[in-house]
């Protein structure tokens, strides 16, 4: 049996990094963690530190780490190679990414490029400092921000791109400085310049919620209001016919003047007035009943009109501030509506292949704008 060499003495002050302390116990020195966190070893100085992140400097590959499933924040100073997967929370990569980055939340920060890989975040932002090419970037709740994207599928609550080429983008809000040959669908679209790229068309879709149920309710309330209006008109005609009789007109005129004390009847005149009232009694009763019916129908009409107006405000609230602004159209560009069901969640929250399918399926809708020059400034509120 070969004995191992005796261990050499080590000066702990030379390896004690941030988050550690040296404790002297029973004549021995111990390097102890001073905080909760993850161990990190600096390859150059050999210092051990404890921090909130898992830090790696060797890259993610078959040779170094293989696929990673992490519980905490992760910072990688090397590359993430093709077919390698990093699952974690709040992930920062300093070199190029060719594999898959999946975060449960926090931020995904790629400080160089995303080439042919994917960046997926369940609840947080994605930021690519360099460019993305042939990649997929998706967040369920958060922003996607990058300087340049080419041949990418991008989705999120908000997408901000400096230059987008041949990309498919779907979000609540999209802001692009320059877009060429892209298909973009969002509730709010803001582009400085848009046009085709080679054989790829420039297609824009403004996302509009399906308001069918509101339209049906509005139509139903308005139809009821019209019925009550017709009933009120009919009863008013009956009332006009009764009160238009000469004897009824004379009595009602006199009764009004007596009530206002414009005339004072003598004893003999009062008897004649009472006799006139007795003779017209059945007709007067009918006048009262019809007058009440007219007022009831008018009240119901107003109630139905108010209900229709309330539902209309709900509809406008659901539509929101859907808008498309393109300051410069730089070639053939199309703007179409795309209807989605807001009860099923965000329109952009789908797998990449489903986003592609939805964008293709909407290509048959009637264009709002079709042109090769000029600008676009369209809002849903002005179109309602």
Secondary structure, DSSP 4 states (H G I P E B T S, - for coil): -PPPPPPPP--GGGTB-TTEEEEEETTEEEEEESSSSEEEE-TTT--EEEESEEEESS-BSTTTT-SEE-SSEEEESS-B-TT-EEEESSEEESS-B-SEEEESSS-EEESS-EES-EEEESSS-EEEEEEEES-EEEESSSEEEEEEEES-EEEEEEEEEEEEES-EEEEEEEEEEEEES-EEEEEEEEEEEEE-BTTB-EEEEEEEE--HHHHHHHHHHHHHHHHHHHHHHHHHHHHHHHHTSHHHHHHHHHHHHHHTTSS---HHHHHHHHHHHHHTHHHHHHHHHHHHHHHHHHHHHHHHHHHHHHHHHHHHHHHTT-EEEEEEE-S-EEEEEEEE-GGG--TT-S-HHHHHHHHHHGGGSPEEEEESSS-EEEEHHHH-
